[in-house]
Amino acid sequence: MEKDPANDFKFLRSEEWKTPNTYDSNFGSPPTKSGVYIIVRPIIELSRIVHYEVLYVGSASNIKQRYERHEVMRILSIVYGYLQFYFKVIEDYKKEEIALIKKYHPKFNQQWR
């Protein structure tokens, strides 16, 4: 049985992950709290199945401030076009960031590989 890559990203549809994208069902304004975030590139197949490529994983003590000033996201959006930013509020954000980087091996994260 072949593994469906879309299943790997079902967690982005959970209530704890939010996105500032107003067209997404998990809409939420970035808070001034600590947490982790993922920058993904959605890839839509002809069959309308959406897959995601994780480009960058990060953490911040103030998610809102990081989102507004994120230089990597600005550069990646020039290269890739449409990107999505998902965030999750969590106190132990450094540990979660490391776990996500180890799991998804984002192209643009150099540390923890």
C-alpha positions, 0 to 999 in steps of 0.5 A: 500500500502506497503512503499518501503524503497528504496524510502527513499534513492533516495536523495542520487542520487541527484546532491548535494550528492556525493561519493568518490566511482568511480563506482557510478554515483555521484562520487566526490572527498571529498572537503575541505569545510564543510558539512554532510556525511552519512555512509551506508551499501548497502543491495542488494536483490535477485531481485537486489533492493538496500536498504540502512541501515544508520550506521552513520551520521556526519558533518565536517568543512573539509569533505576531512580530516574527510573522510581520518581519519574517525576511525568509518568508518574503524571499521565499514568496518571491521564489515560490509564489503563494505560501502558507504560514501556520503557527501553534502557540506553545510554551516549549517552542524550541523543543517543538521546533527541533522536533518539526525540523527533524521530522520534515527536513525543510529545505531552508533550515540549516541547523538541526539537520 
